[in-house]
C-alpha cells in the first residue's frame, strides 16, 4: 500500500519552474531515497509533501489525505528539512522537551531514549549554540523520531557527520 502519492505536481516560484510534473509513490514500510543533482528540487518536493509549500498544481496525498485540502500538515510525520533549528541557549534535552510539549504525546523517558538512540547524552547541560553541526544533526534525528512517527522525511540527515 502506498503511504505517499505525488500526482502531476508542479511548483513554480517567481519565473522558475522548480518541479515539473512529478509523479511518484512511496510504499508503506519501506525506505525510499530521492537522488538528483544539487538544485534538482528534492528538498522542495519534501517541503511540498510535508505541507510547508503548496505546489502550483497537482495533488499530494499522505495516508489517504490530500495535503493542503484535507490536512495542512500530515500527522504522524517526523521531519528534518535542511539544517535542524533549535533554541541556541537551551540544552539539547530542554529543546526536545519543549518540542515534545507541542503534542503532549511523550514524556521525559521517551525524550531521553530518543537522544540515547542517536548517541547523545540527555544529561549534558551544554547549550546548543556551543554544539557543532555534527552534534546538532543527531539532535534533529532524535527530534524527528521521538514521537515514533509513522513516516520519517529526512533531508540530508547525515550532513556534518564524520
C-alpha positions in Angstrom: 0.0 0.0 0.0 1.3 3.5 -0.9 1.5 5.9 2.1 2.5 8.9 0.0 1.3 9.7 -3.6 2.6 12.6 -5.6 0.4 13.1 -8.8 1.4 15.5 -11.5 3.0 18.0 -9.1 4.4 21.2 -10.4 6.0 24.1 -8.5 6.9 27.5 -9.9 8.5 30.1 -7.7 8.6 33.5 -9.4 9.5 32.6 -13.0 11.5 29.5 -12.1 10.0 26.1 -12.6 11.2 24.0 -9.7 9.2 20.8 -10.0 7.8 19.7 -13.4 5.0 17.1 -13.5 6.4 14.9 -10.7 4.7 11.5 -10.3 5.9 9.2 -7.6 4.5 6.9 -4.9 6.1 5.7 -1.7 5.1 2.3 -0.3 4.4 2.0 3.4 7.0 0.1 5.4 9.9 0.7 3.0 12.9 3.1 2.9 12.9 5.3 -0.1 15.5 7.8 -1.3 15.5 10.8 -3.7 18.5 11.0 -5.9 19.3 14.1 -8.0 21.8 16.8 -8.6 22.1 19.9 -6.4 19.2 22.2 -7.2 17.1 19.5 -8.9 14.1 20.0 -6.5 14.5 17.2 -3.9 14.1 19.4 -0.9 11.3 21.4 -2.5 9.4 18.1 -3.1 9.9 17.1 0.5 8.6 20.5 1.6 5.5 20.0 -0.5 4.9 16.6 0.9 5.2 17.9 4.4 2.8 20.8 3.7 5.4 23.6 4.1 5.0 24.7 0.5 1.9 24.4 -1.7 2.5 23.2 -5.2 1.4 25.3 -8.1 -0.6 22.3 -9.4 -1.0 18.6 -8.8 -2.1 16.6 -5.8 -0.2 15.1 -2.9 -1.8 12.6 -0.6 -0.3 11.3 2.6 -2.0 8.3 4.3 -5.1 8.9 2.1 -5.5 12.6 3.0 -4.8 15.4 0.4 -2.2 17.8 1.7 -3.5 21.4 1.5 -7.1 20.3 1.4 -7.8 17.5 3.9 -4.8 18.4 6.1 -2.4 21.3 6.2 0.4 19.2 7.7 0.2 15.4 7.7 0.0 13.9 11.1 2.3 11.2 12.4 5.3 12.5 10.4 8.8 13.2 11.7 10.7 15.7 9.7 14.2 17.1 9.1 14.4 19.5 6.3 17.8 21.2 5.7 19.6 22.1 8.9 17.7 21.5 12.2 17.0 24.7 14.1 17.0 24.8 17.9 16.9 27.5 20.6 20.6 28.2 21.0 20.7 29.0 24.7 18.8 25.8 25.7 20.4 22.3 26.2 19.5 19.6 23.7 17.2 17.9 26.2 15.4 21.2 27.0 14.9 21.9 23.3 13.4 18.4 22.7 11.2 18.7 25.9 9.8 22.0 24.6 9.1 20.5 21.2 7.5 17.4 22.8 5.2 19.7 24.7 3.5 20.8 21.5 1.7 17.5 21.1 1.9 16.2 24.6 2.3 12.6 23.3 5.5 11.6 25.0 7.3 12.2 28.4 10.8 12.6 29.7 11.7 8.9 29.3 10.9 8.8 25.6 12.8 12.0 25.0 15.8 10.6 26.9 15.6 7.3 25.0 15.4 9.1 21.6 18.6 11.1 22.5 20.4 8.0 23.6 19.5 6.2 20.3 21.4 8.7 18.3 24.4 8.8 20.7 23.5 12.0 22.6 23.7 12.4 26.4 20.4 13.7 27.7 22.1 15.0 30.9 24.6 17.2 29.0 23.8 20.8 30.1 25.8 22.4 27.2 23.8 25.0 25.2 23.0 24.0 21.6 24.9 27.1 20.4 28.1 25.6 21.6 27.4 22.4 19.7 28.9 21.6 16.3 26.7 20.7 13.3 27.9 17.1 13.9 26.1 17.2 17.3 23.0 19.2 16.1 22.3 16.8 13.3 21.7 13.8 15.7 19.5 16.1 17.8 17.4 16.7 14.7 17.2 12.9 14.2 16.2 12.5 17.8 13.5 15.2 17.4 12.1 13.7 14.2 11.9 10.2 15.7 11.0 10.9 19.4 7.2 10.6 19.0 7.5 7.3 17.0 6.0 8.7 13.8 4.6 6.5 11.0 6.5 8.5 8.3 10.0 10.0 8.5 11.0 12.6 6.0 14.8 13.2 6.3 16.6 15.7 4.1 20.3 15.0 4.3 20.1 13.6 7.8 23.8 12.7 8.0 25.1 16.1 6.9 28.0 17.2 9.0 28.6 13.6 10.3 32.1 12.2 10.2 
